[in-house]
């Protein structure tokens, strides 16, 4: 069912929105002409390298930099003490900010260079700047750090134990926060009334994002103008500019952050890390360009990992299998310090989605955030929503089993009925639109669900173990509504801004405050703007990712760009059309109220021969020889778009696997994904996003996981040890979609960038559990390595 992509020249202007045209960004990416941060070569560039703590938890008794300082090519070596010296550029806090606050948050200090205590392996102890990258890295090895090693703790449950090593003086018991949502009493009552309950005790393991391009930054300071330019691997340059300005004490309006081509982020390039701030600070101090590119090892040690939950949960059901209540207690790994968005992930993004696709009358969730000796944990593709969906969908299978219903029938019985939309959940959100049976029926049909059960029975008789796993996921994305974010406690607005500018020749540049890094925005935004203005797709250029060019922006994450950035572009384009209507009316000697705009042409109502094209109007707007009285020359418009709700994509994914109980190997037979992301701007890009997302979700289910030893040493710190799935491990996907437009935004779109990752893990885990049902196995902890599956079979068989 793969969608064929079209050459844009084959698509008429009227059909450009919604067409599966080729991505215009691909030729530069596949021919190697795209420029990434590390490709930037500025004259007289010095190179930075970072001395990182070898240990997961250690007091730093001393740092001897003298040998390194003497080395050839070394320009400077800096520790925390140097940040505060009088002769160095100061005024910053040199502490990384926490962007989101919860009422009970322990917002502990996070110095960009450690202040006597390294709290994870990889914590930055000192930096070296040298003439070449190799000289800087060599000098790092000559810096003697006197460590006093301390016991480490890396799991959130262990960190909350009474006798756990304490990470921060001002975070008693390693508690970063204690948060709850829902109605505890009502939920307790639901459990009292229940005829059946199902419970689960699960670990949603810590995973590392693995963007292909490591984090990198190049900064250049001009002492004459006090301008500091930072090129960096950013998903949100404006936010990085704001936060970096405070960290290093450089005025925001004299700081430029530009994201060149970015080779994937998956959430890991949203947060404010210390390394990029240090590059900027060193450049200012040394008054010359400074560059840093993380090694792959540094990426593993320091990129914010995601997930990291330990959860106990229970589902209450009545006699007929109607869900009455859900009770959740989660311990969330926050890592050694709070990362930029970290507190929001296991709370607002997780707790608010615990109703899944189901009409659950009582929910209560309690989440404790724990400091541990791993890098600061933050958003990884899906961020909080995969954890919620995983929990709910695992419990739906266990609940069905408990009441003796088929898992598909049990889900259908409990779906939020279509007539209940907009649906207010028990966990503070209102689902915008939904029709859950549509993708569900389509997926079951595609996978031949009824036939499968028959095949499964037959296969079991032959000693072959097939399993089918359902995942009916829901997601909240289009991260925006500022008011709602404020009500939930966030210290940030979440609008998006754009500027649509006609040039005098009639071509257009569309600027947007999102910052794509693989999602195809140059294509889809051009489709949106060309459609609104009724001009040729090739006449629209899209610019993102540069604080000097784009007035303001909130960046790309939370599958927000189409719904929020795209809608902002619609608003700007419509403002442009409004102004152009006045000019056209003047040219056509008509009243603006009598002028209609269609497919790029202004007509006088009732006189179709009296018309003028919008590109000719643009020319007139700049010639400005004969404009309506009082109208300013020029044709451009800016908008800040702030919707009143999230958008809630949904769908059903189904995995069919065969498990070999003797070896524990899991093989995919089918993988069906039916997603509903509202209207689609570009179905080919939507399909690609689903593919990439599913690959990462399958990776979490079967292969990936950050493993630490008892000292907090990362055991999976390289591509040899951390098992990112290879092409052969990713199932052949059969994709389809249904369309339930969102009423929230003018495009009727919902996000797609995270959907696959949110949907996939539980489809695979449920499939493996279904296959192993004859062995008494009802779940295997992720990643479901062959060894874990084999052990589960052995333990299940032994328990019989
Ligand atoms: N789109 C569409 N129709 C829709 C929805 C989206 O055609 N109904 C298109 C959009 O116009 C855009 C793409 O699909 O070109 C993704 O849009 P959206 O869902 O709005 O997500 P964002 O662009 O905001 O991207 C963020 C999302 C996230 S949160 C992660 S993580 C992720 C992802 O995108 N990281 C990625 N996809 C990635 N893809 C690549 N290649 N690299 C990453 O790092």
Boltz pocket constraint, residues with backbone or C-beta under 6 A from the ligand:
constraints:
  - pocket:
      binder: B
      contacts: [[A, 263], [A, 264], [A, 265], [A, 266], [A, 267], [A, 380], [A, 381], [A, 382], [A, 516], [A, 517], [A, 518], [A, 519], [A, 520], [A, 521], [A, 524], [A, 525], [A, 555], [A, 556], [A, 557], [A, 558], [A, 559], [A, 560], [A, 561], [A, 562], [A, 563], [A, 566], [A, 677], [A, 678], [A, 679], [A, 680], [A, 681], [A, 682], [A, 683], [A, 685], [A, 686], [A, 689], [A, 692], [A, 749], [A, 750], [A, 751], [A, 752], [A, 753], [A, 754]]
      max_distance: 6.0
